[in-house]
């Protein structure tokens, strides 16, 4: 008995992270596909991410360590494309004939399968994420769990399990797909997630991002792999964090990665995506994340062409990381009052910007408001507070006042409060765009659950 116990690693459970080694991570080539954009094709960020997962699973070094975990809706997320090759893990192999056996992408189970398809079992899936994510310490084998689920069924339904995963120092990726309050209106309120990013902010180990573009996903995943599985952290084999990304089921054209992209700002949580048009007139800074980005860019155009206002558009890839860094600086400044005070990244970034800030997202206003104390100018927040019963995305966004026309009126209103535009323009714009009428929102788009 003693001999067997020694062979199993000792009498008591213990962490053995030093037995693991930093992984040889893939180079830039694996990320090229989603960094070059989608051309004229409309692609949801969920589909862009799944494409990247397929590429990572093919990598000669880390591919065998990638463990996709799916509680439900593998086909919705596009992960069924991995069934024939990676296969679904079953210790007994496939013991049944699947209902979709005649399809090219039919269910394929194997005792050597790579995917964990847990059924509608979010608690079990979170437990699987924890087991895989702590393998580097329990077995000396770094594994890369990629747990993807309907956004509402993560931090809302199994948030305590994710906190336990943090307590056990699990590493990996957690993906809240079909994210946002307005993107899945036809599925009922249990799918209308406008608050998981706020809940994620309470988990010290959760590095949360709300990317708008596929090229942002590429840089976030690359940096996440570096931080969790590269030669970082106290043991030289990664940091004890996990990444939470909110991704969307709404397709839109994905641009190619801009030249001279501010990757440092992207990873820290904020970078300027589009400069304000040249010319005279008042200026405003629009900070936006996730699926609201296309509306912000449309608002930039409306403000310039119809109201003579110049707007710069910033991609706020992580409201929570901006807040976390600022809080840490507050702590250090209080702890060391004799030293030169440090300045938060978001404060430094916006210090030289002209005009007020309009912060907008598909999340409740408390999410962008996380950075309010550190914004060095006037700030208006637009968000999706409340349930928001609506049958289409445009109607939902009009109800919450987060569509392009609402952002336009919001920008005019904060400029009017500062005396930079006539208040009559605000009334004129609100009347012109019929902000009080959700039927005026358009064009109508499909609200299918298919990612």
VMD Tcl script that draws the C-alpha trace (Angstrom):
set ca {
  {0.00 0.00 0.00}
  {2.80 2.40 0.85}
  {4.54 1.57 -2.41}
  {1.38 2.27 -4.41}
  {0.80 5.53 -2.55}
  {4.35 6.67 -3.33}
  {3.84 5.78 -6.98}
  {0.72 7.96 -6.99}
  {2.64 10.92 -5.61}
  {2.38 10.76 -1.83}
  {-0.18 10.52 0.95}
  {-1.71 13.98 0.64}
  {-2.71 16.08 -2.36}
  {-0.14 18.73 -3.13}
  {0.70 21.22 -5.83}
  {3.70 20.32 -7.96}
  {3.91 23.16 -10.49}
  {7.71 22.89 -10.76}
  {7.28 19.53 -12.44}
  {5.69 21.33 -15.38}
  {7.65 23.22 -17.99}
  {6.81 26.32 -20.01}
  {5.28 25.32 -23.34}
  {6.68 26.06 -26.77}
  {4.00 28.43 -28.00}
  {2.95 28.89 -31.64}
  {4.28 31.80 -33.68}
  {2.35 34.49 -35.52}
  {1.30 32.24 -38.40}
  {-1.45 30.53 -36.40}
  {-3.11 33.92 -35.84}
  {-2.86 35.20 -39.42}
  {-6.28 33.94 -40.48}
  {-8.27 36.09 -38.08}
  {-5.88 39.04 -38.13}
  {-6.46 39.68 -41.82}
  {-10.21 40.22 -41.37}
  {-13.14 38.75 -43.26}
  {-13.21 40.95 -46.38}
  {-16.79 41.45 -47.54}
  {-18.02 38.44 -45.59}
  {-19.82 39.04 -42.30}
  {-18.38 36.98 -39.45}
  {-19.32 36.91 -35.77}
  {-16.53 37.08 -33.21}
  {-17.61 33.64 -31.94}
  {-16.87 32.14 -35.34}
  {-13.54 33.98 -35.54}
  {-12.55 32.54 -32.17}
  {-13.57 29.00 -33.10}
  {-11.48 29.28 -36.26}
  {-8.51 30.14 -34.07}
  {-9.21 27.17 -31.77}
  {-9.09 24.84 -34.78}
  {-5.72 26.30 -35.78}
  {-4.32 25.96 -32.25}
  {-5.45 22.33 -32.10}
  {-3.35 21.63 -35.22}
  {-0.16 23.09 -33.74}
  {2.61 20.51 -33.49}
  {3.70 21.69 -30.03}
  {0.57 22.59 -28.06}
  {-2.18 21.15 -30.26}
  {-2.56 17.95 -28.24}
  {-2.87 20.02 -25.04}
  {-5.89 22.03 -26.25}
  {-9.08 20.78 -24.57}
  {-12.33 22.34 -25.86}
  {-15.11 21.95 -23.27}
  {-18.70 22.26 -24.49}
  {-21.74 22.01 -22.19}
  {-24.20 22.44 -25.05}
  {-24.67 23.96 -28.53}
  {-21.45 22.73 -30.15}
  {-23.07 23.20 -33.56}
  {-24.23 26.72 -32.72}
  {-20.64 27.70 -31.99}
  {-19.24 25.92 -35.04}
  {-17.24 23.40 -33.01}
  {-18.90 20.48 -34.79}
  {-16.20 20.94 -37.44}
  {-13.80 19.34 -34.94}
  {-15.90 16.20 -34.39}
  {-14.42 14.10 -37.24}
  {-10.78 14.80 -36.38}
  {-10.43 15.68 -32.68}
  {-13.43 13.54 -31.64}
  {-15.37 13.65 -28.38}
  {-13.77 11.95 -25.37}
  {-15.51 8.84 -24.07}
  {-13.47 6.33 -22.01}
  {-15.57 3.52 -23.53}
  {-15.39 4.75 -27.12}
  {-18.54 5.27 -29.18}
  {-21.24 2.89 -27.92}
  {-24.19 4.12 -29.99}
  {-25.16 5.18 -33.48}
  {-25.68 8.92 -33.40}
  {-28.84 10.47 -34.81}
  {-26.67 12.49 -37.22}
  {-24.52 9.54 -38.31}
  {-25.17 10.23 -41.99}
  {-23.80 13.78 -41.79}
  {-20.22 14.72 -42.60}
  {-19.86 16.40 -39.19}
  {-21.56 13.66 -37.17}
  {-20.82 13.00 -33.51}
  {-17.65 10.92 -33.22}
  {-16.62 9.59 -29.82}
  {-13.34 7.95 -28.92}
  {-11.34 6.91 -25.86}
  {-8.65 9.20 -27.31}
  {-11.04 12.06 -28.02}
  {-9.91 15.63 -27.41}
  {-13.24 17.42 -26.90}
  {-15.22 17.24 -23.67}
  {-18.91 17.38 -24.62}
  {-20.64 17.47 -21.25}
  {-24.29 17.79 -22.22}
  {-26.38 20.50 -20.60}
  {-24.28 20.47 -17.45}
  {-22.62 23.80 -16.74}
  {-21.53 22.79 -13.21}
  {-19.88 19.65 -14.57}
  {-18.26 21.62 -17.36}
  {-16.84 24.12 -14.87}
  {-15.48 21.21 -12.84}
  {-13.87 19.83 -16.01}
  {-12.37 23.27 -16.71}
  {-10.91 23.28 -13.19}
  {-9.50 19.76 -13.51}
  {-7.90 20.47 -16.89}
  {-6.76 23.95 -15.83}
  {-4.93 22.63 -12.75}
  {-3.28 19.69 -14.51}
  {-0.02 21.62 -14.66}
  {0.19 21.37 -10.84}
  {-1.56 18.07 -10.13}
  {0.13 16.05 -12.88}
  {2.98 18.28 -14.05}
  {1.29 18.48 -17.47}
  {0.13 21.93 -18.61}
  {-3.19 21.57 -20.43}
  {-5.18 24.36 -22.12}
  {-8.91 24.17 -21.36}
  {-11.13 26.24 -23.64}
  {-14.57 26.29 -22.05}
  {-17.19 27.86 -24.35}
  {-20.81 28.37 -23.33}
  {-23.85 30.59 -23.75}
  {-22.75 33.76 -21.99}
  {-25.51 33.82 -19.35}
  {-24.61 30.32 -18.19}
  {-21.14 31.18 -16.94}
  {-20.56 33.78 -14.24}
  {-24.30 34.01 -13.52}
  {-24.96 30.27 -13.22}
  {-21.59 28.86 -12.14}
  {-19.74 31.90 -10.83}
  {-18.99 30.18 -7.54}
  {-17.42 27.30 -9.45}
  {-15.24 29.76 -11.36}
  {-14.23 31.37 -8.07}
  {-13.25 27.91 -6.82}
  {-11.24 27.44 -10.01}
  {-9.42 30.67 -9.20}
  {-8.82 29.42 -5.66}
  {-7.24 26.28 -7.13}
  {-5.13 28.44 -9.48}
  {-6.66 27.01 -12.64}
  {-5.47 28.37 -15.98}
  {-7.21 28.44 -19.34}
  {-9.81 30.26 -21.42}
  {-13.46 30.80 -20.55}
  {-15.64 32.04 -23.42}
  {-19.01 33.69 -22.92}
  {-20.50 33.24 -26.40}
  {-23.73 34.93 -27.54}
  {-22.68 37.71 -25.17}
  {-24.40 41.04 -24.61}
  {-27.89 42.13 -23.64}
  {-29.29 42.64 -27.13}
  {-27.77 40.00 -29.40}
  {-30.07 37.05 -28.68}
  {-33.41 38.75 -28.11}
  {-35.50 35.95 -29.61}
  {-34.36 33.42 -27.00}
  {-35.88 35.04 -23.92}
  {-34.37 36.91 -20.98}
  {-32.32 33.95 -19.75}
  {-30.04 34.58 -22.74}
  {-29.83 38.39 -22.40}
  {-26.48 38.84 -20.68}
  {-25.67 42.42 -19.80}
  {-23.83 41.84 -16.55}
  {-21.36 38.92 -16.64}
  {-18.43 41.31 -17.10}
  {-19.46 43.02 -13.87}
  {-19.51 39.68 -12.07}
  {-16.18 38.70 -13.64}
  {-14.66 41.89 -12.20}
  {-15.15 40.44 -8.71}
  {-12.90 37.44 -9.46}
  {-9.25 38.42 -8.90}
  {-7.97 35.70 -11.25}
  {-10.32 36.47 -14.16}
  {-8.66 38.55 -16.89}
  {-11.74 39.75 -18.75}
  {-11.94 41.16 -22.28}
  {-14.81 42.32 -24.50}
  {-13.27 42.39 -28.00}
  {-14.99 44.03 -30.96}
  {-12.79 42.66 -33.77}
  {-11.27 39.32 -34.69}
  {-7.72 40.72 -34.77}
  {-8.19 41.80 -31.14}
  {-9.05 38.19 -30.26}
  {-5.80 37.05 -31.89}
  {-3.67 39.32 -29.70}
  {-5.63 38.53 -26.53}
  {-5.32 34.76 -26.99}
  {-1.64 35.03 -27.89}
  {-0.91 37.08 -24.78}
  {-3.05 34.77 -22.65}
  {-1.04 31.76 -23.77}
  {2.18 33.65 -23.03}
  {1.06 34.66 -19.55}
  {-0.44 31.32 -18.52}
  {1.85 28.85 -20.29}
  {5.03 30.75 -21.16}
  {8.07 31.50 -19.05}
  {6.30 33.90 -16.71}
  {5.10 33.73 -13.12}
  {6.95 32.73 -9.94}
  {7.78 29.22 -11.18}
  {8.80 30.27 -14.67}
  {5.93 28.27 -16.20}
  {3.01 30.66 -16.22}
  {0.81 32.92 -14.11}
  {-2.13 31.71 -12.05}
  {-4.88 33.52 -13.96}
  {-7.57 32.52 -16.43}
  {-8.94 34.53 -19.35}
  {-12.63 35.37 -19.78}
  {-13.67 36.66 -23.19}
  {-17.15 37.77 -24.22}
  {-17.80 36.95 -27.87}
  {-20.89 37.53 -29.99}
  {-23.20 35.73 -32.38}
  {-23.94 38.79 -34.54}
  {-22.10 38.72 -37.87}
  {-20.51 41.88 -39.26}
  {-17.52 42.61 -41.48}
  {-14.25 42.07 -39.66}
  {-11.56 44.55 -40.72}
  {-7.95 43.61 -41.22}
  {-5.59 44.51 -38.42}
  {-4.61 48.19 -38.78}
  {-1.03 49.13 -39.47}
  {0.81 50.37 -36.40}
  {-1.80 48.82 -34.11}
  {-1.32 49.85 -30.47}
  {-1.01 46.28 -29.18}
  {0.08 47.44 -25.72}
  {-3.07 49.55 -25.39}
  {-5.21 46.72 -26.75}
  {-3.93 44.33 -24.08}
  {-4.16 46.90 -21.30}
  {-7.75 47.63 -22.25}
  {-7.91 50.76 -24.44}
  {-6.55 52.01 -27.75}
  {-7.68 54.51 -30.37}
  {-9.24 52.70 -33.31}
  {-10.36 55.64 -35.46}
  {-9.11 59.22 -35.29}
  {-11.53 62.11 -35.27}
  {-12.08 63.66 -38.72}
  {-9.93 66.69 -39.47}
  {-11.45 70.14 -39.30}
  {-12.92 72.60 -36.86}
  {-15.77 72.19 -34.41}
  {-16.29 70.42 -31.11}
  {-14.77 67.01 -30.48}
  {-15.87 64.00 -28.48}
  {-14.19 60.72 -27.55}
  {-16.35 57.59 -27.98}
  {-15.15 54.62 -25.91}
  {-16.82 51.41 -27.06}
  {-16.49 47.65 -26.63}
  {-17.74 44.47 -28.24}
  {-20.70 44.30 -30.58}
  {-21.52 48.01 -30.18}
  {-18.46 49.00 -32.23}
  {-20.30 49.16 -35.61}
  {-22.89 51.51 -34.09}
  {-20.14 53.71 -32.65}
  {-18.50 54.00 -36.07}
  {-21.86 54.87 -37.63}
  {-22.36 57.51 -34.92}
  {-18.96 58.96 -35.75}
  {-20.16 59.42 -39.33}
  {-23.53 60.90 -38.31}
  {-21.90 63.38 -35.95}
  {-19.51 64.60 -38.63}
  {-21.91 64.75 -41.57}
  {-25.09 65.97 -39.88}
  {-23.99 67.90 -36.78}
  {-20.47 69.19 -37.39}
  {-19.02 67.25 -34.46}
  {-15.73 65.37 -34.74}
  {-15.57 62.06 -32.87}
  {-12.65 59.74 -32.22}
  {-13.52 56.09 -31.59}
  {-11.60 54.07 -29.01}
  {-11.83 50.31 -28.58}
  {-12.21 49.54 -24.88}
  {-11.17 45.91 -25.01}
  {-11.27 45.57 -21.21}
  {-13.09 47.94 -18.86}
  {-12.17 45.61 -16.00}
  {-8.43 45.48 -16.68}
  {-8.35 49.28 -16.90}
  {-10.10 49.46 -13.53}
  {-7.91 46.78 -11.95}
  {-4.68 48.53 -12.94}
  {-6.01 51.87 -11.65}
  {-7.06 50.37 -8.29}
  {-3.62 48.79 -7.92}
  {-2.03 52.19 -8.54}
  {-4.35 53.79 -5.97}
  {-3.16 51.19 -3.49}
  {0.52 51.83 -4.19}
  {0.11 55.61 -4.05}
  {-1.56 55.28 -0.66}
  {1.06 52.83 0.58}
  {4.02 54.96 -0.53}
  {2.95 58.61 -0.14}
  {6.56 59.79 -0.26}
  {7.09 58.47 -3.80}
  {6.14 60.12 -7.07}
  {2.45 59.26 -7.61}
  {1.81 56.87 -10.48}
  {-0.92 57.62 -13.02}
  {-3.39 54.96 -14.24}
  {-3.10 53.92 -17.89}
  {-6.63 55.07 -18.77}
  {-6.00 58.50 -17.25}
  {-2.73 58.90 -19.12}
  {-4.30 57.69 -22.37}
  {-7.19 60.17 -22.30}
  {-5.29 63.10 -20.75}
  {-4.48 64.72 -24.08}
  {-7.79 63.92 -25.79}
  {-10.12 66.80 -26.71}
  {-13.67 67.05 -25.43}
  {-15.80 64.79 -23.23}
  {-16.08 60.99 -23.23}
  {-19.09 58.92 -24.25}
  {-18.67 55.33 -23.01}
  {-21.01 52.78 -24.57}
  {-21.38 49.00 -24.72}
  {-23.95 46.20 -24.83}
  {-23.55 45.86 -21.06}
  {-25.22 47.62 -18.16}
  {-23.74 51.02 -17.47}
  {-21.99 49.84 -14.33}
  {-19.45 48.04 -16.55}
  {-18.02 51.12 -18.37}
  {-18.56 53.10 -15.16}
  {-15.80 51.00 -13.60}
  {-13.33 53.49 -15.11}
  {-15.29 56.68 -14.35}
  {-13.12 57.81 -11.39}
  {-10.05 57.68 -13.63}
  {-11.38 59.50 -16.71}
  {-9.89 63.03 -16.65}
  {-12.85 64.75 -18.32}
  {-16.65 64.76 -18.41}
  {-18.12 61.34 -19.13}
  {-21.51 60.09 -20.28}
  {-22.26 56.36 -20.08}
  {-24.77 54.53 -22.25}
  {-25.66 50.90 -21.54}
  {-28.26 48.18 -21.34}
  {-29.76 48.45 -17.85}
  {-33.00 46.52 -17.33}
  {-34.52 43.51 -19.05}
  {-35.37 45.13 -22.36}
  {-38.18 43.11 -23.90}
  {-37.77 43.47 -27.66}
  {-38.18 41.18 -30.63}
  {-35.23 42.41 -32.71}
  {-31.71 43.66 -32.08}
  {-32.37 47.17 -33.48}
  {-35.50 47.55 -31.33}
  {-33.62 46.40 -28.22}
  {-30.78 48.81 -28.88}
  {-33.17 51.68 -29.43}
  {-34.96 50.85 -26.16}
  {-31.65 50.90 -24.29}
  {-30.38 53.93 -26.29}
  {-27.16 52.26 -27.40}
  {-27.67 52.32 -31.18}
  {-25.86 54.73 -33.51}
  {-28.54 57.43 -33.37}
  {-28.67 57.28 -29.56}
  {-24.88 57.55 -29.32}
  {-25.09 60.59 -31.61}
  {-27.68 62.29 -29.41}
  {-25.71 61.34 -26.30}
  {-22.58 62.99 -27.69}
  {-24.52 66.15 -28.54}
  {-26.09 66.23 -25.07}
  {-22.81 66.11 -23.16}
  {-21.32 68.72 -25.48}
  {-24.37 70.92 -24.84}
  {-23.88 70.60 -21.07}
  {-20.36 71.91 -21.58}
  {-21.65 74.77 -23.70}
  {-19.87 73.53 -26.83}
  {-23.04 73.05 -28.91}
  {-26.46 74.66 -28.78}
  {-28.91 72.68 -26.65}
  {-31.49 73.08 -29.42}
  {-29.40 70.67 -31.50}
  {-29.96 67.92 -28.94}
  {-33.73 68.28 -29.21}
  {-33.50 68.49 -32.99}
  {-31.44 65.27 -33.18}
  {-33.66 63.35 -30.75}
  {-36.72 64.38 -32.77}
  {-35.10 63.60 -36.11}
  {-34.02 60.12 -35.05}
  {-37.27 59.42 -33.16}
  {-35.45 58.14 -30.09}
  {-38.71 57.51 -28.23}
  {-39.93 55.08 -30.92}
  {-38.35 51.62 -31.04}
  {-40.18 50.88 -34.28}
  {-38.07 53.61 -35.89}
  {-34.93 51.57 -35.24}
  {-33.61 49.67 -38.18}
  {-32.71 48.00 -40.36}
  {-34.15 44.81 -38.93}
  {-31.74 41.89 -38.74}
  {-32.12 38.22 -37.99}
  {-31.99 37.20 -34.33}
  {-31.20 33.57 -35.01}
  {-29.27 31.80 -32.25}
  {-26.84 30.47 -34.84}
  {-23.43 32.00 -34.27}
}
mol new
graphics top color blue
foreach p $ca { graphics top sphere $p radius 0.5 }
foreach p [lrange $ca 0 end-1] q [lrange $ca 1 end] { graphics top cylinder $p $q radius 0.2 }
display resetview
